[in-house]
């Protein structure tokens, strides 16, 4: 079902440049409604904070009850994520380069969905990294700010 939703989102995309903390290919595809732009900015700020090692900024963008799904595991709160994967995620983000290849985002009321596909390359723990990535983030509006309520990350080696 996730692949069907992602495929439908990608099919609706039109070529555009995409803002991100690293270089983006000119072939990147984006379908982001104007209403979703602030939520996308929150996702980009989250990744920038990860890459710069700013744990306080990362945590400020997460809802207290965030659920992070990665590699078959779950962290069910901001505190649990902070105490487990956050340090390694910051180290990994600092050592690698993430490129966005496709992105789609929508808002309905106070909820936003941001779907991002990309490629992450570099070296981590003395090993080369080359992964195709997929990320789903669900955010909610908290006053004037967007907070991340759910993250789902997956990746695979390119063929």
FENFENQUI-V33681 format. One record per helix or strand. SS is the DSSP state (H for helix, E for strand). FROM is the first residue (numbers start at 1). TO is the last residue. If there is no record, write none. Layout:
# FENFENQUI-V33681
ss = <SS	SS>
from = <FROM	FROM>
to = <TO	TO>
This chain:
# FENFENQUI-V33681
ss = <H	E	E	H	H	E	E	H	H	E	E	E	E>
from = <2	14	29	34	55	62	73	78	86	96	111	127	145>
to = <11	15	32	52	60	70	75	83	95	108	124	142	157>
